[in-house]
Amino acid sequence: MREQVERRPDGREVRYFWSDGGGAAGTGAGGVRPASAVLVTGGAGYVAGPVVQRLAAAGLAVVVLDNLSTSSGRTLPAGVTLVRAEVGDAVALREVFSRWRIEAVFHFAADSRVGESMQQPLAYFRHNVREPLVLLEQVVAAGCPPFVFSSSAAVYGVPEAVPVAEEAHLRPVNPYGETKAHFERILHWTGLAHGLPWVALRYFNAAGADGPWEPKVPETHLIPNVLAAAAGGAPLRVFGSDYPTPDGTAVRDYVHVADLAEGHLAALRHLRAGGAGGPFNLGTGVGYSVAQVVAAVEAAVGRPVPREMAPRRAGDPPALVADPGRAQRVLGWRPRRSDLATIVRDAWTALQAAGAAAAAAARAGDTGR
């Protein structure tokens, strides 16, 4: 096994592992049992970031495995080990599970753009199902530490009733949702066969900001796009005005990323206490239409949001709102920052801070500092 450590301009160390043909990794220098750590795949991402922040603040050793395809890793807290690798990289995973005694796994890494999944279904099944099987095989080989899976409300498709509970039929209407549902089934059978303790968190529309945040390109979340339009960017494209909803625009359940992070930690506590696994909805039980979100942004920033109407996107259900009762009863989880006004305010503050940081970095580059 060979290792390369690089220090990037932002000071972050990135570790790369690859095979040198020398066989399996060892168990630490001199046969010493390695130190424990929590593994977070996709840990540099939008939803995973606040989870990593909380784990690190609690004094836990955290290893993030991320290919950095949609994030830079700059927002990770100090002391977190970043391994730049694909979730299906067996060499890197063997090295991670050899160097650290992994006591829990949070699996976030995935492709997550609904529209893109309609155009590239094979890529989505490869990245979201086939490659994570390599991770899951390593988890089983390591003795089945608790496994918390970042699932999605997209597994429900167009629900028969709203709000939707975990017992609802899984009828995804896009490949993204299908891959999430498929991996949940894999976890179910792995749990039965190997005793893997697992939870799948089906969260609804992640929103807001918590701690350091960097915009994504392209951005697919509604609220950042509405805010960008309000700040002078391109007009917002509203996909669909003829849905069977009160104002014709799609209705979603928006949940603050800070509340999502607390839900992930609650799930880990539940599994460590021997609680039964399975799926849990993370949502508020309250839906807002696209038009209502635009109005909330306009009220918060004090300016109109330029917009243009576009046809519905394939794979988008008219309304998707959670019944969060099971998470509340079993995990003791309740959203505390997921009112729309707080979500918009926090996202707006983070967007302005990210813009200011980018401008400062650009000025420093121009002057050679």
N, C-alpha and C positions, 0 to 999 in steps of 0.2 A: 504494500500500500504506500502510495506517495502522497504527500501533502504539500500544498503551496499556500502560503499566507501572504496576502497583499494588504497594504494599508492605502486606503483611498484618500483623496484630498480632504474629505470631511472628517478624517480620523478613524473611520470605521474599519475594523479588520474583517476581511472576508476570507474564509477558508475553502479551499477546493481539494477534494479527494479524488483519486483515481487509482485503478489497479496497476500494480507493477508486475503482475504475474506471480507474486510471491505467496498466494494462497489467502486463507481467511485471516481476518484481523485478530489481534490478540485481546487480552483482557486487562490491559494496562501495564505500565512499567513494572517489571519485577513480579508480575502476577498479582499486583495489588488490585483489589476490587475498586472499580471506578466510582467516582462521586455520582450522586443522583442528580437528575435534571428533568425538566418538563420539556417535551418536544412539541413545537408549534410549527406545523407545515403552513406555508403561505403567510407566515407571521408578520411580514412587512406590509400586509394589505390593510384595507380600510377598516374592516370589521375586526380583524385579528389584532391590529395595532393596540387598541385599548385593552385587550386581554393580556397581551405581552406586558404592557405598562403595569398592569395590576399584579401580575405574577412577579415581575422584577421588584416592584415596590414592597411586596410581601417577603422579600429576601430569598426567593427561590431561584435556583440556577435555571436559566432558560436557554434552550438551543432552538434557533429559528432556522428552518430549512425552506429556502425560497429561491426561485429562479430569477427573481427581480425583473420579470417580464412586464409588470405593470406598476412597480414601485421601485424606488431607489434604495430603500433601506436606511435612509438618513434619519428617519423619525424613530428608529429603534432606540430604546434607552441604553445608557452606558452599562457595560457588563454583560450584555446579552451576546451570546456567540451566534454569528450568522454563517451558515453553511450555504453557499450558492450551489444549488443542485436541483434537478427535477425530482418530483416526488416518486418517480418510478426508477430512479438511479439506484440500483441494488448495491453498487460499490459504496456510494456515499452513505446509504442507509446502514449497511453493515458496519461501517466505520463509526457512525454516530452511536449505534447501539452497543458498540464495543467500548468506545471512549467514555460513555456516560451510562449509568444505570437509569434507564428511562422509566420514571415512575408514573407518568401520565402522558397521553397524547391528545393534542387538539389538532384536528385535521380540517384546515381551511382551504388548502391549495386546490384551485379549480378554475376552469374557464367559466365565466358567469354572464355572458351577454346573450340574452334571449334571442334577439334578432340574428346575431351571428350564428347561434346554434341551429337556426332554421336553414342557414346556408351551408354550414359545415358540420353536419351531424356526426360524421365519422371522427373528425378531430375531437369533438366533445366526448364521444364515447372512449376515445383513446386517452385523453387527458383526465377525465373525471371518473372513469371506471377501471380501465385496464391498468394504467400506471399506478393508481392507488392500491391495487391488489398487491403490488410489490411491498408497499408500506405495511399493509395488513399482514402479509406473510411474516415480515420481520417482527411485527408486534406479537404475533402468536408465538414465534420462536423465542421471544424475550419473556414469555410467561404471562402474556395477556394483561399488561397494565391498563387501567381505565382509559377508555377511548371516547372522546367527545367529538362528534361529527357535525360540521357546519352544513346542515341541509337547507331546505328552502320551502316556502309555501307554494312554489311552482310545482311541487309534487301533486297538488290537488287539481290542477288544471282549472276547468270551469266547474266550481262546486255546485252541488244540487241545492245547498242551503247556505246562507250567510247569516251569522258568522259560522266558520267552518271549524269543526272539532277534529281531533286526531283520528277518530273512528271513521271519518268520511272516506269514501272510495278514492284511491289514488288513480287519477286519470289525467296525466300530464298532457298538455297540448303543444309542447315544444321539446326538442331534444335535451335542452338544459334540465328541465324538470324531470324528464325521463331518466337522465343519468343520476340525479339525486335519489330518485325513488329506487333505482336499481341498486345503488350502493347501500341504501338502507336495508334492502332485502339480503344483500351479502352479509351485512353486519348481523342481521337476525340469525342467519344460518351459522355464521361463525360463532356467535354466542352459544347457540345450542350445542355445536360440536366441540368447542374448545373452552367454553366458560368465559369468553370475553365479556367483561362488563362494558356496556356501551350505551350511549345516548345520542339520538339524532335531534338536533335543535332546528325545527322548521320555522325559521324566522321570516317575518313578512318584509316590508320595505325598510331596509336599513337607512337611517337618515341622521342628520345632525353631525356634530363633530365633538371629539373628546380628546384633548391634548394635541400634540403635534399632528399635523395633517398636510398632505400634499395632494393637489388636484390630479386627477387621472386624465390621460389623453388616449383615446377619446373618453369623455365622461358619459356614463350611462345612467346615473342616478338623476331623478327628476329635479330635486331641490337645488343642487349645485348648478344645474343648467338654467333653472329659472333665475337664480341669483346672478349668474353670469350675464344673462340677457338684461337684467335690471341694471347691471354695472356697465352697460354699454357694449356688450358682446353681440354676437349674432342673435337674431330673433329666435325665441323659443319655438320649436316645432311641437305642436300638440297633435299627438297621433290619435285621431278618432274623436268625432263630436256627435256620433249617432249611436252611442252605447245605450242600452236600456237602464240608464241611471237618471237621477233627477235633473242633471244639467247636460247630459249627453257625453260627458267625459268620464274616463275610467276612474274607478274608486279603489283606493288602496289603504292599507293599515300601516301607518308610518311609525317605526319604533326607533328610538334614539340609540346610537351605537354604544353609549355608556350603559344603557339598560341591557343591551345585548351582551356586553362584556360581563355584567353581573350575572346574567343568565348562564353563561358558560361556566363561571366559577361556581355557581350554585349547582350546576349539573355535576361538576367534578366532586364537590362535597357529598352530593347524594350518592354517587357511585362508590366513593371511598367508605361511606357509612354502610355499604351493603345494600343500598336501595335498588329496586328493580329498574331496569333500563327501558329502552324503547324511545318512541318519538314524543317530543313536546313542542307545542306551538309557543313561539315568543312573539307576541303582538299585544295590542292594546284593547282590541275589541271595538275600536272606533275607526270608521273609514272616512277618508277625505277624498274628494274628487280633484282632478287636475286643476279645474277652475278654482276650487277653494284654496288649493295650495298657492296658485298664482296670486289670488287676492291677499293671502296672508303675507306673501313676500312683498307685495306692493305696500301693504300697511306698515311692514317692518322697515323698509328702506326709504319709503316716502317718495317713490317714483313709479311710473308705469312700467310694465313689462311688455316690450314689443313681442308679438307672437304671430305665428302663421299656422293655419290649420293644415293637417296632412291626413291621408287615409289611415285607417287602423293598421297596426302592425300585425302580421301573422303571428299567432301564438300568444297574444295578449288577451286574458279573460276580462270581462267587463268590470267585475268587482271581486275583490279578495280581501276579506276581513277575518281576523282570527277569533276563535274562542280560546282564550288563554287560561281557562279554568284549571286544566290539569297541571300546568307549570306553577300556578299559584298554590294549588293544594299540596302537590307532591314536593316541588322544589323550594317552596316558600318564596317564589320570585314574583315581584310586582314592578311594572315599569314606573319610574318616578320622575323621569325627565322627558317623557314622550308626548307631552302636549304640543300641538303644532307650533305655538308661539315660541316655546323654548327651543324646539328643533330648528326653526328658521333662524332665530337669534344666534344660536351657537354655530350654525353653518355659515352665516354671514360673517361673524367675527373671525372664524377660521379662514374663510376665503380671503378676507381683507389681509389677515396676517400672512397668509401664504403669498399673496401678491406683493406685499411689502418686502418679504424675505427674498423673493425672486428678483425684485428690482434692486435691492441692496447687493445681491450677489452679482448681478449684471454690472452694476457700477464699480464694484471691486475688481471685476475682471477687466473692465475698460481701463482702469487706472493701474493695473498690474499688481494690486495688493492681494 
